[in-house]
Amino acid sequence: MSKLTEKVQQDLIHAIENDELVLPTLPEVALRVREAAEDPNIGIPQICRVIGNDAALTARIIKVVNSPLLRTNKEITDLQMAVSRLGINYTCNLATGLAMEQMFQATSDVVDRKMREVWNKSTEIAGICHVLCRHYTRLMPDQATLAGLVHQIGVLPILTYAEEHNALLADSISLNHVIEQIHPLLGDKILRTWEFPEPIAAVPGQYQDFSRDSARVDYVDIVQVATLQSYLGTSHPFAQMDWSRIPAFSKLGLDPNVDIQADEDLSAAMEAATLMLQ
């Protein structure tokens, strides 16, 4: 580990432990959506009012509901129809996840590129999560999608820090090393600060623990398998691991030696799921 990496890690961990690190805040629209969703008497018109203030988000949700993955026989053209089709919980989780894209933007080109890279990877993994969840578990696909979209949220404060520290920004190897080491810890902290439900809040801190074996399949397992699948056929270290030793596969009822993307239907579904999030 380089001296720079070590110093940055110590600085960041110290800042986390002393609550001195400025954590990103949820976008306003996501906050309002989550607040609305907690009201047991909320109806579709109220949710539509909250989301409808954000034209871009409204358009994204209508795009999702018309995607090949969820498409109904008639095209859905307005938010009210979209929420009726998806349901309130599904809409709220989707809106929260999609609203986060606006957080992955920076003022400097280098950091902006890196943030887009992280967001694109997150949407790819979220798309795979959606499909794995629907085909192999009885968990909620909207929660699995949200888990995929937020599993790398801990990268944000590190990149914000890098934007203010040129030495780290100029040394991409050290930057990547710091991200790998610390983003799980930071992601855990952020989602708990945002009061995300435990099954999703646990994801950033645990999805890279490949020996983890919980009593039953959960969103950490789904994100873990989706992450591994996303690197299949690449030179990434995750693709070189012995997947047969990873409990998450058997909990999903998946053969670790089978490339699920070779299944034409599943592969098409994953592509559609990823596209609908981009």
C-alpha positions as CSV (number, residue, x, y, z in Angstrom):
1,M,0.0,0.0,0.0
2,S,1.5,3.4,-1.0
3,K,2.1,6.0,1.7
4,L,-0.5,8.2,0.0
5,T,-3.2,5.4,0.2
6,E,-2.4,4.8,3.8
7,K,-2.6,8.5,4.7
8,V,-5.9,9.0,2.9
9,Q,-7.4,5.9,4.5
10,Q,-6.3,7.1,8.0
11,D,-7.7,10.6,7.3
12,L,-11.0,9.3,6.1
13,I,-11.5,6.7,8.8
14,H,-10.6,9.2,11.4
15,A,-13.2,11.6,9.9
16,I,-15.9,8.9,9.9
17,E,-15.2,7.9,13.5
18,N,-15.4,11.5,14.7
19,D,-18.4,12.3,12.6
20,E,-16.4,15.0,10.7
21,L,-17.0,13.6,7.3
22,V,-19.7,15.4,5.4
23,L,-21.9,12.6,4.1
24,P,-24.0,13.1,1.0
25,T,-27.6,14.0,1.6
26,L,-30.4,12.3,-0.2
27,P,-31.8,14.4,-3.1
28,E,-34.8,16.4,-2.0
29,V,-37.3,14.5,-4.2
30,A,-36.0,11.1,-2.8
31,L,-36.5,12.4,0.8
32,R,-40.0,13.5,0.1
33,V,-40.9,10.3,-1.7
34,R,-39.6,8.2,1.2
35,E,-41.4,10.4,3.7
36,A,-44.6,10.0,1.8
37,A,-44.2,6.2,1.5
38,E,-44.0,5.9,5.3
39,D,-47.6,7.3,5.6
40,P,-49.9,4.2,5.8
41,N,-52.8,6.3,4.3
42,I,-50.9,7.6,1.3
43,G,-52.7,7.3,-2.0
44,I,-51.6,7.3,-5.6
45,P,-52.5,11.0,-6.1
46,Q,-50.3,12.2,-3.2
47,I,-47.3,10.2,-4.5
48,C,-47.9,11.5,-8.0
49,R,-47.8,15.1,-6.6
50,V,-44.5,14.5,-4.9
51,I,-42.8,12.9,-7.9
52,G,-44.6,15.1,-10.4
53,N,-42.6,18.1,-9.3
54,D,-39.5,16.5,-10.8
55,A,-40.1,16.3,-14.6
56,A,-37.0,14.3,-15.3
57,L,-37.9,11.7,-12.6
58,T,-41.4,11.5,-13.9
59,A,-40.2,10.8,-17.4
60,R,-37.8,8.1,-16.1
61,I,-40.6,6.3,-14.2
62,I,-42.8,6.3,-17.2
63,K,-39.9,4.9,-19.3
64,V,-39.4,2.1,-16.7
65,V,-43.0,1.1,-16.7
66,N,-43.0,0.9,-20.5
67,S,-39.8,-1.1,-20.7
68,P,-39.9,-4.6,-22.2
69,L,-39.5,-6.0,-18.7
70,L,-42.7,-4.6,-17.2
71,R,-44.6,-3.6,-20.3
72,T,-48.3,-4.0,-20.3
73,N,-50.4,-4.4,-23.5
74,K,-51.1,-0.7,-23.7
75,E,-48.6,2.1,-23.5
76,I,-48.6,4.1,-20.2
77,T,-48.3,7.8,-20.9
78,D,-48.8,9.5,-17.5
79,L,-47.5,9.2,-14.0
80,Q,-50.8,8.3,-12.4
81,M,-51.1,5.3,-14.7
82,A,-47.5,4.4,-14.0
83,V,-47.9,4.4,-10.3
84,S,-51.1,2.4,-10.5
85,R,-49.3,-0.2,-12.5
86,L,-46.1,-0.4,-10.4
87,G,-47.7,0.1,-6.9
88,I,-46.7,2.7,-4.4
89,N,-43.8,0.8,-2.7
90,Y,-42.3,-0.2,-6.0
91,T,-42.6,3.4,-7.3
92,C,-41.0,4.8,-4.2
93,N,-38.0,2.5,-4.2
94,L,-37.5,3.1,-7.9
95,A,-37.8,6.9,-7.5
96,T,-35.3,6.9,-4.6
97,G,-32.8,4.9,-6.7
98,L,-33.2,6.9,-9.9
99,A,-33.1,10.2,-8.0
100,M,-29.6,9.3,-6.8
101,E,-28.1,9.7,-10.3
102,Q,-28.0,13.4,-9.7
103,M,-25.5,12.8,-6.8
104,F,-23.0,11.2,-9.2
105,Q,-21.8,14.5,-10.7
106,A,-18.8,16.5,-10.0
107,T,-17.2,19.8,-11.0
108,S,-13.8,18.4,-12.1
109,D,-13.7,16.3,-15.3
110,V,-11.7,13.5,-13.8
111,V,-14.0,13.0,-10.8
112,D,-17.1,13.4,-13.0
113,R,-15.9,10.6,-15.3
114,K,-15.2,8.4,-12.3
115,M,-18.6,9.1,-10.8
116,R,-20.3,8.3,-14.1
117,E,-18.3,5.1,-14.3
118,V,-19.5,4.1,-10.8
119,W,-23.2,5.0,-11.6
120,N,-23.1,3.1,-14.8
121,K,-21.7,0.0,-13.1
122,S,-24.4,0.4,-10.3
123,T,-27.2,0.5,-12.9
124,E,-25.7,-2.6,-14.6
125,I,-25.6,-4.5,-11.3
126,A,-29.1,-3.2,-10.3
127,G,-30.5,-4.5,-13.6
128,I,-29.0,-8.0,-12.9
129,C,-30.3,-7.8,-9.3
130,H,-33.8,-7.1,-10.6
131,V,-33.7,-10.2,-12.8
132,L,-32.1,-12.5,-10.2
133,C,-34.6,-11.5,-7.6
134,R,-37.6,-12.1,-9.9
135,H,-36.4,-15.5,-11.2
136,Y,-34.7,-17.0,-8.1
137,T,-36.2,-15.6,-5.0
138,R,-39.4,-14.4,-3.4
139,L,-37.9,-11.1,-2.4
140,M,-39.0,-7.8,-3.8
141,P,-37.5,-6.9,-7.2
142,D,-37.9,-3.1,-6.5
143,Q,-35.9,-3.5,-3.2
144,A,-33.2,-5.6,-5.1
145,T,-33.0,-2.9,-7.7
146,L,-32.6,-0.2,-5.1
147,A,-29.9,-2.3,-3.3
148,G,-28.0,-2.6,-6.6
149,L,-28.2,1.2,-7.2
150,V,-26.9,2.1,-3.7
151,H,-24.3,-0.7,-3.1
152,Q,-21.4,1.7,-4.1
153,I,-22.8,4.8,-2.5
154,G,-19.8,4.9,-0.2
155,V,-17.6,5.9,-3.2
156,L,-19.2,9.4,-3.3
157,P,-17.5,11.0,-0.2
158,I,-14.2,9.5,-1.3
159,L,-14.4,11.2,-4.7
160,T,-15.5,14.4,-3.1
161,Y,-12.5,14.2,-0.9
162,A,-10.3,13.5,-3.9
163,E,-11.6,16.5,-5.6
164,E,-10.1,18.6,-2.9
165,H,-6.8,16.7,-2.7
166,N,-5.0,16.8,-6.0
167,A,-2.3,14.3,-5.0
168,L,-4.9,11.6,-4.7
169,L,-6.7,12.7,-7.8
170,A,-3.4,12.5,-9.8
171,D,-2.7,8.9,-8.6
172,S,-5.4,6.7,-10.0
173,I,-4.0,3.5,-8.5
174,S,-4.0,4.9,-5.0
175,L,-7.5,6.4,-5.6
176,N,-8.9,3.0,-6.7
177,H,-7.2,1.3,-3.7
178,V,-8.7,3.8,-1.3
179,I,-12.2,3.3,-2.9
180,E,-11.9,-0.5,-2.7
181,Q,-10.8,-0.4,1.0
182,I,-13.2,2.2,2.4
183,H,-16.4,2.4,0.3
184,P,-18.1,-0.5,2.1
185,L,-17.6,1.2,5.5
186,L,-18.8,4.6,4.2
187,G,-21.7,3.1,2.3
188,D,-22.9,1.4,5.5
189,K,-22.7,4.7,7.4
190,I,-24.5,6.7,4.7
191,L,-27.5,4.3,4.3
192,R,-27.9,4.1,8.1
193,T,-27.8,7.9,8.3
194,W,-30.5,8.0,5.6
195,E,-32.4,5.5,7.7
196,F,-32.7,2.9,4.9
197,P,-34.3,-0.4,6.0
198,E,-31.8,-2.8,7.5
199,P,-31.9,-5.4,4.6
200,I,-30.7,-2.7,2.2
201,A,-28.6,-0.7,4.6
202,A,-26.5,-3.9,5.2
203,V,-25.6,-4.3,1.5
204,P,-22.6,-1.9,1.0
205,G,-20.8,-3.2,4.0
206,Q,-21.3,-6.9,3.3
207,Y,-21.7,-7.6,-0.4
208,Q,-17.9,-8.2,-0.8
209,D,-17.8,-10.7,2.1
210,F,-17.8,-13.8,0.0
211,S,-17.8,-16.3,2.9
212,R,-20.9,-14.7,4.4
213,D,-23.6,-17.3,4.9
214,S,-26.9,-15.9,6.4
215,A,-29.8,-18.2,7.3
216,R,-31.9,-17.3,4.3
217,V,-31.4,-15.6,0.9
218,D,-31.4,-11.8,1.2
219,Y,-30.5,-8.6,-0.8
220,V,-26.8,-8.9,0.1
221,D,-26.7,-12.3,-1.6
222,I,-28.5,-10.9,-4.7
223,V,-26.1,-7.9,-5.0
224,Q,-23.1,-10.2,-4.4
225,V,-24.1,-12.7,-7.2
226,A,-25.0,-9.8,-9.5
227,T,-21.7,-8.1,-8.9
228,L,-19.8,-11.4,-9.7
229,Q,-21.9,-12.0,-12.8
230,S,-21.2,-8.5,-14.1
231,Y,-17.5,-9.3,-14.2
232,L,-17.8,-12.7,-15.9
233,G,-15.4,-13.1,-18.7
234,T,-13.2,-10.1,-17.7
235,S,-9.8,-10.1,-16.0
236,H,-11.3,-8.6,-12.8
237,P,-10.1,-10.5,-9.6
238,F,-13.8,-11.3,-8.9
239,A,-13.9,-13.3,-12.1
240,Q,-10.9,-15.3,-11.1
241,M,-12.4,-16.5,-7.7
242,D,-13.7,-20.0,-7.1
243,W,-17.4,-19.2,-7.1
244,S,-18.4,-22.7,-6.0
245,R,-17.2,-21.8,-2.5
246,I,-19.5,-18.8,-2.3
247,P,-22.7,-19.6,-0.3
248,A,-24.8,-16.9,-2.0
249,F,-25.1,-19.0,-5.2
250,S,-26.6,-22.0,-3.4
251,K,-29.0,-19.7,-1.5
252,L,-30.2,-18.4,-4.8
253,G,-30.4,-22.0,-6.1
254,L,-27.8,-21.1,-8.8
255,D,-25.1,-23.3,-10.2
256,P,-21.9,-21.1,-9.9
257,N,-20.5,-22.8,-12.9
258,V,-23.3,-21.9,-15.2
259,D,-23.2,-18.5,-17.0
260,I,-26.7,-17.3,-16.5
261,Q,-26.1,-14.7,-19.2
262,A,-25.8,-17.7,-21.6
263,D,-29.6,-18.3,-21.0
264,E,-31.1,-16.2,-23.8
265,D,-34.2,-15.2,-21.9
266,L,-32.3,-14.2,-18.7
267,S,-29.7,-12.4,-20.7
268,A,-32.4,-10.4,-22.6
269,A,-34.1,-9.6,-19.3
270,M,-30.9,-8.4,-17.7
271,E,-30.2,-6.2,-20.7
272,A,-33.7,-4.8,-20.6
273,A,-33.5,-4.2,-16.8
274,T,-30.2,-2.3,-17.2
275,L,-31.5,-0.2,-20.1
276,M,-34.6,0.8,-18.2
277,L,-32.4,2.2,-15.4
278,Q,-30.1,4.2,-17.7
